[in-house]
Structure formats: C-alpha cells, structure tokens
C-alpha cells in the first residue's frame, strides 16, 4: 500500500489551567499521544508540545496517514474433525469460519512447517489498515483520560470531566479538519487569541502555521519561549534597579504558566518594611503575588518585579495597581513581626501543650521534651554542650505558634531564629532553630553548629521511633510523614558529622523516652532494617555497585559511620586487579567451610602438619597480615587494611592451584580447613568480599 504523510495539530482550549501543573500536564499529554500513535503502528516525525494558560497543543510532523495492511493467520480445530465422511464441513469448521468472518471455502490445513499448529484448520487473511484520521479522536481522548489529574470537574449540564472546562478543540491533519469529537467537543480549525488583546476566533490554516498564527493574536504558545523571555525581561529590570533579580525556577515556571503575552514591570514598596526579616517579605511577594525580588550586596531592595499578561498602553497604572496590592501584604508581615516580638520565644512553649503532633504520640511539647532528653544523651557521648542542647530543644518548636509562622508556614525555624536572636539567646541556640530542619532534602546542606546537629538528629530519630512504634511504616509511594527523608537525614548526620554511635544504641535511647503509646516490640529491628535499606539508594546515587554495600551489610554492622568507612574502603579495593581473584577465592573458602562444619571449624593451625610449600607460604603470609592489620583495624583504617590483604593474592592463588584441601588424612584436612578459616577471618573483619 502506498503511504503518504501529513502534519498534524491538536489544540485543546480551556479555562485557565492550574499553573503549578501546566508543564507536567503538557508533557503527559504529549507522551500519551505519541504512545497511542506507536501502539496503532503509525509512524511520525518531530513532535512539538505547546502549553499556555488557556491551551494544551501538539504539532506532529510527517504523520503517516494510513495504517499498513497486516497479514494474519488464525488457527482453528484439528482438520480431521472439520469435515464429515461426505467432505462437508462440520459445525466445528463452520463455527471457526464464522468467527473469523470467512466461509468454509476459505479454510486450509496448516502444514508441518507451522509447528504446534500443524494439522489444524487455518485462515490467512489481510487486515486492511485504517485511515489515521479515523483513529486520532480516540488517541487524543485516551491520552487526556490518562493525564495525572487528581480531581476532575464537570461544568454546566455536561457529564464530561476535565481539570478545567473545555472551550474549543482544533484538530488538523494537513489542512483538513479531523472528523472527531473529544471531551464532548467537535473538532474544528478555529482557536482563540489573547483574552484582552485579541479575544476573537483565530483560524489555523495548517498545523505548522499554529505558533506564528497565534503569535499574531498575542499568544506565545511555547512554554520554553515564554520562560526564556520572562527570565530575560526580569533580569533586565533587576539591572535597571541597580541590583540582581532573584529568579527561582519554580516561581519562573508558575509565572510562565500564568501568562500568554508576558511583560515584566518593576515596582517598589516603602523602605520601612525592610525592618522585617527579608524572608518574610520575599515569601509574601513570591507566594501571594508571584513577584520576583531584587537583591544588592546581599540585601533586599525595596522593589519587586511582576509579570503582566498584557502589553499596557499605561504601564505606570499597572505598576501602581500592583504596588497597592503588595502594600497590605507587607503590612501584615510587619504587624506579625512586631506583635510576635512583644513576648519572648520561650513563653510560647505552654501553647505547644495543646498542639497535637501525632495521635497517640502526644503534643508538640511532648516531642520537644523527648528531643531534649535524647539530644542531651547524644551530647554526652559526643562532647556537645548539654546546656545549649537543652535550651535549643525548649525553644525549637515554639515559633510554630507564632503569628508569623501561622501566616507564612515556610518560615518555621527562620522565624524562631530571628525571635531567639531578638531575645538575646546564644548564637548556637538561635542557629539551631533553623538547623533542626537540615537537611531538608537530598543534597541539602547540614547544620553548621554542633547544637543544631544534635537537635536535628534527635528530632528525626524521635519521629522515626515514634511512628514506626505505631506501625506507620512507609509502603510503596505512600510516605505521609516523610520518613524516608528523615532516615536519610539521620544517616547523613551520622556519617558526615562523624558521629560514632551505633544505630542500635540511638534507637534504644529514643525508645526509652516517655511515650503516650508503647512502641511495638519489633520497632527496633524493623527500623534498623529500614534505615540500612536507605543506604542502598545513597550508594546507588554515588554509583557504588550494590555488591559493595551488600558485602559490608552481610556482617550485620549497624554503626552508620563505620558502615560508610567500610563501604568506601571495599569500593576502592574492588577496583584493584587482585580484587576479583580474592573475592572468588573467598567465595570458594566460604563454600568449603560451609560444607565442613562452618562456624565449628577452629582457626588453629598446626605448623607441623603443613607439608606443602604453598600452604606453608600462605600460613606465613596470613600470620604477617594478622600482625599488620591489628593497628589498622583498631583505628578503623579499612582502606589500608584491604590494601594489605590485596598482597595475599599470589599466595592464595598458588594454594588453590596446588593444594588439595580435602585430603584423605583427616588431620591434614582439618588443618587446611583451619588455615582457610584464618584466611576468611582476615577479610570478614572488614566485609564479606565473597559477595562481590
């Protein structure tokens, strides 16, 4: 069949799409259409997606206009039961032919070359490919049905559901409108321009004219193009103000999703507001108004940059309107700041008694007391200042009941830091108000102070023990309390701050706290296993092979700092030429010992029974390595220890090449097993490298 290709356009016009989801909806829509075409066996060229506040669109170049014909073979019952003695087809044959849309005359018998179907009735037929235009409606509809929309809506009397009411539908194949219906709308070739600059209908002549046609109607359909333009304009406005516009990627995406024809404008606010912590002002501008802020020499300027969706003839009026809108927002922040500071941060602790943290785990005040007890105990082991830790624990959650945090939830911790500084608290205590939440995400910085480190560690351990104690263990993608993040936070704090305390010990200390509900009996074992599993993801991100971590985990070590030192050492060892040979030898040793008593084999070698040169050499090498490793293991210098052991390769290889371990003489055999037990012991003190 001869094929032809045409360009394709689909545009779905709606009320304003959710700005925070626009990008993901566009990507998912495009992926869905591509998958639908592929499943239908339709080839296509370059795909371009477009996303603007009122539209999702895709253009596809060189779309195959008709499916290929397919040859199909259907098999039925055995031929021997298909015809009676008179050669007439039986009911079995007629039924098969009917189901296949054929007649008995079309029936054939499958030859031997058809394998297991040989001797059966068969029908060979050609399935004619459909016109692509017939399939496009369903492909687009299915893609929209699969979009990740948590809650769909209906409008008017329609039963159609989508994230927002749908207003128009454009579907063109070449310059022809596709005869299809999607979301209750009949496809056409008319889009709509900018809501204010060009509110009328806009005819799209052919797919590849889409972008430029709408540009003439004041709509920039490309998300990437608008984003780049906004970034350029905002940066330029910041320079005009003598500073630098701070462009947050998430805010940039959201502003891009709100504007079809972006125009950046700079405004100002009263300098008196600068007495308020800059984070509060930025939060107000960013979260409520979608403004970009401007910095100079590390300080906030009394300016903002807004992005308007119109090209105003009187931009001063637009700026004035925005200045009027932002003023009460900043005034609120100033009011909260002034009001909160009228009482000391410590005085807010009593209010935490009435704020439930988690049902059955008590109030936030209860949690703060447990953090204090646990962090104080850890301080005693690490040389921390117990008095500072206890003071920080008493204050660390108090800003949660301040007016500032009630209004600007993203300022928890920061507000506490400012209030603590205002109250004259010690610098480490004030810093801990913020540092308790570090690290907040993968790759985030860690607390700078020891006090903040211990509060952050105790807070996460308290959450993990308490919630695991209630059986609230993350499953699949469900992790409402962010316990995976808390686990990784604990591991990072222990490893990167070099806190040499076993997880088992830390969990025991946390379990000893006063709990409203007694933790489950298996809490400790379950939590340790869960946290060690997080190490797997950690090392995967560092491109360390899974086998390296498993070689260490096989020992049952539960000290996070010690585990990390061992893993790094084994990883470096695994790169050596000797590693593969020694790993294989250790696996062989493990198998031999497992079959001959395993743990019951004593590592006591009788030198007089070492008759072969290779076993004598190995025995001397092992004795020398035992002596060399003793100070290295005592200092936890696993890398140097493994480098020492790499020198055993030649002796080990020679032993297995020339010595029969399972000698006929039991005394000789057992002596050689004891020698292998010693060899295994050298490595197993660091990791089970047989796992490598």
Buried (B, 14 or more C-beta within 10 A) or exposed (E): EEEEBBBBBBBBBBBBBBBEBBBBBBBBBBBBBBBBBEEBEBBBEEBBBBBBBBBBBBBBBBBBBBBEEEEEEBBBBBBEEBBEEEEEBBEBBBEBBEEBEBEBEBBEBBEEEBEEBBBBBBBEBEEEBEEBBEBBBEBBBBBBEBBEBEEEEEEEEEEBBBBBBBBBBBBBBBEEBBEBEBBEBEBBBBBBBBBEBBEEEBEBEBBBBBBEBBBEBBBBBBBEBBBEBBBEBBBEBBEEBEBBBBBEEEBBBBBBBBBBBBBBBBBBBEEEBBEBBBBBBBBBBBBBBBBBBBBEEEEBBBBBBBBBBBEEEEBEEBBEEBBEBBEEBBBBBBBBBEEBBEEBBBEBBEBBEEEEBBEBBBBBBBBBBBBBBBBBBBBEEBEBBBEBBBBBBBBBBBBBBBBBBBBBEBBBBBBBBBBBBBBEBBEBBBBBBBBBBBBEEEEEEBBEBBBBBBBBBBBBBBBBBBBBBBEBBBEEEEBEBBBBBBBBBBBBBBBEBEBEBBBBBBBEBBBEBEBEEEBEEEBBEBBBEBBBEBBBEBBEEEEBBEBBBBBBBBBEBBBBBBBBBBBBBBBBBBEBEBBEBBBBBBBBBBEBBEEBEEEEBEBEBEEEBBEBEBBBBBBEBBEEBEEBBEEBBEEBBBBBBBBBBBBBBEBBBBBBEEBEBEBEEEEBBBBBBBBBBBBBEBBBBBBBBBBB
